[in-house]
Amino acid sequence: MSDKLENATTSAQSECNGLLCNISEERLNSFHPGQVWMTPRGFLYKVISVQRGYAAVLRSGADGSGRKKKRDWDAVINWRLYSDT
C-alpha cells in the first residue's frame, strides 16, 4: 500500500508547476481548508472546513460558491491539487 502512496505522491510532485512544487506531502495526502482540488472528471472543489478523522466540507467551483459536498478528510485518491492558499 505504501508503494502506491509513494508513486502517487511522486507523480503529483513531478507534474507540479510553480507554487505547487514546494508543498509538503501531508498537504497532498488530505484536504485542508483553502485548497482547491480537481476531480478526475475535471470539476473543481474548494475545501471549506475539515474535521480531522471525519469529513471535509467542499464547495464546487474554484471560488467555493457552488453546492456543498462532504467527503472523507483523506479521500484524495485520483484528485489533483489545483491551488493551495
C-alpha contacts under 8 A as a table, 3 or more apart, distances in Angstrom:
res1	aa1	res2	aa2	distance
1	M	4	K	5.35
1	M	5	L	6.51
2	S	5	L	4.94
2	S	6	E	6.03
3	D	6	E	5.06
3	D	7	N	6.09
4	K	7	N	5.08
4	K	8	A	6.13
5	L	8	A	5.11
5	L	9	T	6.13
6	E	9	T	5.09
6	E	10	T	5.94
7	N	10	T	5.02
7	N	11	S	6.03
8	A	11	S	5.21
8	A	12	A	6.12
9	T	12	A	5.06
9	T	13	Q	6.16
9	T	25	E	7.15
9	T	28	L	7.33
9	T	29	N	7.98
10	T	13	Q	5.14
10	T	14	S	6.06
11	S	14	S	5.06
11	S	15	E	6.22
12	A	15	E	5.34
12	A	16	C	6.40
12	A	80	R	7.49
13	Q	16	C	5.14
13	Q	20	L	8.00
13	Q	21	C	6.22
16	C	20	L	5.59
16	C	21	C	5.12
17	N	20	L	5.83
17	N	21	C	5.91
18	G	21	C	6.02
19	L	22	N	6.43
19	L	23	I	7.89
20	L	23	I	5.73
20	L	83	S	7.17
20	L	84	D	7.42
23	I	27	R	6.61
23	I	28	L	7.29
24	S	27	R	5.56
24	S	28	L	6.79
25	E	28	L	5.10
25	E	29	N	6.35
26	E	29	N	5.33
26	E	30	S	6.78
27	R	30	S	5.92
27	R	31	F	7.04
27	R	32	H	6.86
28	L	31	F	7.75
28	L	81	L	7.08
29	N	74	D	6.43
29	N	76	V	6.51
30	S	73	W	5.98
30	S	74	D	4.22
30	S	75	A	6.76
30	S	76	V	6.11
31	F	35	Q	7.20
31	F	47	V	6.73
31	F	50	V	7.09
31	F	56	A	6.76
31	F	73	W	5.66
31	F	74	D	6.20
31	F	75	A	7.87
31	F	76	V	7.27
32	H	35	Q	5.94
32	H	47	V	6.37
32	H	49	S	7.27
32	H	50	V	6.51
33	P	46	K	7.92
33	P	47	V	4.92
33	P	48	I	5.30
33	P	49	S	5.23
33	P	50	V	6.57
34	G	46	K	6.54
34	G	47	V	5.50
34	G	48	I	6.39
34	G	84	D	6.47
34	G	85	T	5.61
35	Q	46	K	5.78
35	Q	47	V	5.48
35	Q	81	L	7.43
35	Q	82	Y	7.62
35	Q	83	S	5.77
35	Q	84	D	4.46
35	Q	85	T	6.09
36	V	44	L	6.60
36	V	45	Y	5.51
36	V	46	K	4.30
36	V	47	V	6.29
36	V	62	A	6.18
36	V	81	L	6.32
36	V	82	Y	5.32
36	V	83	S	5.09
36	V	84	D	6.40
37	W	44	L	5.64
37	W	45	Y	5.33
37	W	46	K	6.41
37	W	47	V	7.87
37	W	79	W	6.54
37	W	80	R	5.65
37	W	81	L	4.58
37	W	82	Y	5.00
37	W	83	S	6.99
38	M	41	R	7.82
38	M	42	G	5.61
38	M	43	F	5.48
38	M	44	L	4.58
38	M	45	Y	6.47
38	M	79	W	5.66
38	M	80	R	5.11
38	M	81	L	6.25
38	M	82	Y	5.90
39	T	42	G	5.15
39	T	43	F	5.28
39	T	44	L	6.46
39	T	45	Y	7.83
39	T	78	N	7.18
39	T	79	W	4.82
39	T	80	R	6.65
40	P	43	F	7.59
40	P	78	N	6.01
40	P	79	W	5.75
40	P	80	R	7.70
43	F	60	S	7.56
43	F	61	G	7.43
44	L	60	S	5.89
44	L	61	G	5.03
44	L	62	A	5.64
44	L	82	Y	7.91
45	Y	58	L	5.87
45	Y	59	R	5.38
45	Y	60	S	4.31
45	Y	61	G	5.26
45	Y	62	A	6.09
45	Y	64	G	6.66
46	K	58	L	5.45
46	K	59	R	5.30
46	K	60	S	6.27
46	K	61	G	6.53
46	K	62	A	5.89
46	K	63	D	6.69
46	K	64	G	5.05
47	V	50	V	7.63
47	V	56	A	6.97
47	V	57	V	6.08
47	V	58	L	4.52
47	V	59	R	6.58
47	V	64	G	7.70
48	I	56	A	7.55
48	I	57	V	5.54
48	I	58	L	5.53
48	I	59	R	6.85
48	I	64	G	7.64
49	S	56	A	5.78
49	S	57	V	5.30
49	S	58	L	7.36
50	V	54	Y	7.83
50	V	55	A	6.00
50	V	56	A	4.24
50	V	57	V	6.28
50	V	73	W	6.45
51	Q	54	Y	5.43
51	Q	55	A	5.46
51	Q	56	A	6.21
51	Q	73	W	7.14
52	R	55	A	6.94
52	R	73	W	6.53
53	G	72	D	7.87
53	G	73	W	6.44
54	Y	72	D	6.06
54	Y	73	W	6.01
55	A	70	K	6.35
55	A	71	R	5.52
55	A	72	D	4.36
55	A	73	W	4.56
56	A	70	K	5.63
56	A	71	R	5.41
56	A	72	D	5.93
56	A	73	W	4.80
57	V	68	K	6.77
57	V	69	K	5.87
57	V	70	K	4.75
57	V	71	R	6.77
58	L	64	G	7.62
58	L	68	K	5.65
58	L	69	K	5.10
58	L	70	K	6.06
58	L	71	R	7.61
59	R	64	G	4.76
59	R	65	S	6.48
59	R	66	G	5.45
59	R	67	R	5.34
59	R	68	K	4.49
59	R	69	K	6.09
60	S	63	D	7.91
60	S	64	G	5.47
60	S	65	S	6.55
60	S	66	G	4.55
60	S	67	R	5.51
60	S	68	K	6.73
60	S	69	K	7.78
61	G	64	G	5.01
61	G	65	S	6.17
61	G	66	G	5.87
62	A	65	S	7.92
71	R	75	A	6.65
72	D	75	A	5.25
76	V	79	W	5.17
76	V	80	R	7.73
81	L	84	D	7.38
